[in-house]
Amino acid sequence: MTVPSFDGSSSAVPPLSGREPVEVALEGGPADVPRKLRVMHDVVSAGKIKIPRNGGYEHFERVGVSADSGGPPLFRWTTRTKVAE
């Protein structure tokens, strides 16, 4: 996609910044964790997501993109940790 610049020429759309939400797909983990989630772009770049749930955290790591061609980044559940008391 291109956007017109002030001088009338076209330029490519700038890359996403860390302030823009991105949809990701989640695989594995507890059944009540949503399968799609919107997170900030810098979280996707880091490759790890930590979701607070029931006094602990569900951890997901990026494994690629979802099965849909050009689909959202895919994160697979790796472990659960408890909040330290």
N, C-alpha and C positions, 0 to 999 in steps of 0.2 A: 504494500500500500504506500502511496506517496501523498504528500501534502504540499500545497503551493507555499512558496516562501515569499517574503515581502517583495523581492525583485521580480516576481512572476514566474520564476523557474520552479521546478518540482524537486523535492528532496525526499529521501527515505524517511519513514517514521523513526524517531529516535528509539533506542532500546528501552525496555521497561526499567523504571527506577525501583528502588526498594520500598517505595511508598504505595505501590499499586497492588491491589489484591489479585491473586491468581487462583484459579480453581485447580485442585489436585484430586487424584483418585487414591483412596486408601484400600489396602488389601490385607485381610487377616485381622487378628485381634478379636476382642469381644463383639458379639452380635449387635449390641446397642450403640457401637461407635458408627457414626455416619460413613457411608462409602465415598461421599464427595464432600469436600471442605474447601473454603476459601481462606487462603493465608497470604501474607505479604510476600512479595517477590523475593526479597532477600532471604526468607526462610527456605524457599525452594532452592535458591543458589547454595545455601549451606548444606542441603541434602538430608536434613533431619527435622522431624516434627515431634513435639512433645505435647500431648493433649492431657490436661488435668481431668481426672475421672475417679470418683468414689474414694477420695483420700489418697490418691496416688497419681501416677502418670502412665499413659500408654505411649510407647516410643515407636516411631516409624522411620525407616530410612529409604531414601530414593533408590529405585531399582531400574528406572527407565521411564518409558511413556506407556500409557494404557493401551490395551489391545486395539482400540479404535485408531485408525491411521490418523496421525496428527492429534491424538487425544491428549488429555491433560497429563502432567507428570504423575508417575505412579510411585507410591510409597508403600512399602510392605512392613507390617508389624514385626517388631523384633523382640520386645520385652515389656514388662510392666515393672515399675518401681513404686515404692511406698514413700509418702512424705515423711521426712525425719521428724521425730517428736522431741 
